[in-house]
Amino acid sequence: MVDLDTQKKKYQAVIDYGQKRGVSWKNIHIENNKLLIRGAAPNDAIKNEVWIKIKDIDPLYEDLTADITIDASLKAPETTYTVVGGDSLSKIAKHFYGDANKYMKIFEANTDQLKNPDLIKPGQTLRIPD
């Protein structure tokens, strides 16, 4: 018999991460001898992030059933990044988007504090749009 507490402990990082990223968990219980987590994510990107976390814990996840749908009415939390020495907007864009050329997307989301995309300072907290 599968123990709910043991299985929840194994996948707690997934549950916590999902909550942090705006996933609304509806069910977390044992069903058919597996932990069932059922919920809705604000968008596909966050749903995929949760699946990556699941596979990081157990690539086969044979003891888990995850039913994650999309509910666009849920608000995705804002992603932020704190600038460190040596950063540039293109370096940050490469990290978040895999494409350094998307640096203007970050600049445009932060025109309240940035006047020039080439002038960022360590300690600034930048919004990173999806």
C-alpha positions as CSV (number, residue, x, y, z in Angstrom):
1,M,0.0,0.0,0.0
2,V,1.3,3.5,-0.9
3,D,1.6,6.0,2.0
4,L,0.2,9.5,1.3
5,D,2.7,11.2,3.6
6,T,5.7,9.4,2.0
7,Q,4.6,10.2,-1.5
8,K,3.7,13.9,-0.7
9,K,7.1,14.3,0.9
10,K,8.8,12.9,-2.3
11,Y,7.0,15.3,-4.5
12,Q,6.6,18.3,-2.1
13,A,9.1,20.4,-4.1
14,V,6.8,20.0,-7.1
15,I,3.7,21.0,-5.1
16,D,5.5,24.0,-3.6
17,Y,7.0,25.1,-6.9
18,G,3.6,24.9,-8.6
19,Q,2.0,27.0,-5.9
20,K,4.8,29.6,-6.2
21,R,4.2,29.8,-9.9
22,G,0.4,30.2,-9.6
23,V,-0.8,26.6,-10.0
24,S,-4.1,26.0,-8.3
25,W,-3.9,22.5,-6.9
26,K,-7.4,20.9,-6.7
27,N,-6.5,17.3,-5.5
28,I,-3.5,15.8,-3.8
29,H,-4.3,12.2,-2.7
30,I,-3.6,8.5,-3.3
31,E,-5.5,7.0,-6.2
32,N,-4.8,3.6,-7.8
33,N,-1.7,3.2,-5.6
34,K,-0.2,6.4,-6.9
35,L,0.0,10.0,-5.7
36,L,-2.5,12.0,-7.7
37,I,-1.9,15.7,-8.1
38,R,-4.5,17.6,-10.1
39,G,-4.5,21.3,-10.7
40,A,-4.5,24.1,-13.2
41,A,-1.6,26.3,-14.3
42,P,-1.9,29.8,-15.6
43,N,-0.2,29.0,-18.9
44,D,1.7,26.3,-20.9
45,A,5.1,27.6,-19.9
46,I,4.3,27.1,-16.2
47,K,2.7,23.7,-16.8
48,N,6.0,22.7,-18.5
49,E,8.1,24.0,-15.7
50,V,6.1,21.8,-13.2
51,W,6.6,18.8,-15.5
52,I,10.3,19.5,-15.5
53,K,10.4,19.5,-11.7
54,I,8.5,16.2,-11.6
55,K,11.0,14.6,-14.0
56,D,13.9,16.1,-12.0
57,I,12.6,14.2,-8.9
58,D,11.8,10.9,-10.7
59,P,12.3,10.7,-14.5
60,L,9.8,7.7,-14.7
61,Y,7.3,9.1,-12.1
62,E,5.7,5.6,-12.0
63,D,4.3,6.4,-8.5
64,L,2.6,9.7,-9.6
65,T,-0.3,10.7,-11.7
66,A,-0.2,14.4,-12.6
67,D,-3.2,16.0,-14.2
68,I,-2.4,19.6,-14.9
69,T,-4.6,21.7,-17.1
70,I,-4.5,25.3,-18.2
71,D,-6.7,28.0,-16.7
72,A,-5.9,31.3,-18.3
73,S,-7.9,33.1,-15.6
74,L,-5.2,32.3,-13.1
75,K,-2.6,35.0,-12.7
76,A,1.0,34.0,-13.4
77,P,3.4,35.5,-10.9
78,E,5.8,38.0,-12.2
79,T,9.4,36.8,-12.8
80,T,12.1,39.1,-11.6
81,Y,15.9,39.1,-11.8
82,T,18.4,41.1,-9.7
83,V,21.3,42.4,-11.7
84,V,24.8,41.3,-10.7
85,G,28.2,42.6,-11.8
86,G,29.1,41.6,-15.4
87,D,25.4,41.3,-16.5
88,S,24.0,42.9,-19.6
89,L,20.5,42.8,-20.9
90,S,21.5,40.4,-23.7
91,K,23.2,38.1,-21.2
92,I,20.0,38.1,-19.0
93,A,17.8,37.5,-22.2
94,K,20.0,34.6,-23.2
95,H,19.5,33.1,-19.7
96,F,15.7,33.5,-19.6
97,Y,14.8,33.1,-23.3
98,G,17.7,31.3,-24.8
99,D,18.2,34.2,-27.2
100,A,20.4,37.2,-26.4
101,N,18.7,39.2,-29.1
102,K,15.5,39.4,-27.0
103,Y,17.1,41.9,-24.7
104,M,14.7,44.7,-25.8
105,K,11.8,42.7,-24.4
106,I,13.4,43.1,-20.9
107,F,14.3,46.7,-21.6
108,E,10.7,47.6,-22.6
109,A,9.3,45.9,-19.5
110,N,11.6,48.1,-17.3
111,T,11.5,51.6,-18.9
112,D,10.3,52.9,-15.5
113,Q,13.9,52.4,-14.2
114,L,16.0,52.0,-17.4
115,K,16.6,54.8,-19.9
116,N,19.2,53.0,-22.0
117,P,19.5,49.2,-22.6
118,D,23.3,49.4,-22.2
119,L,23.1,51.0,-18.7
120,I,22.1,48.5,-16.0
121,K,23.5,48.5,-12.5
122,P,24.1,45.7,-10.0
123,G,21.3,45.5,-7.5
124,Q,18.6,46.6,-9.9
125,T,15.6,44.2,-9.9
126,L,14.2,43.8,-13.4
127,R,10.9,42.4,-14.5
128,I,11.3,39.5,-16.9
129,P,8.2,39.3,-19.1
130,D,7.0,35.9,-20.4
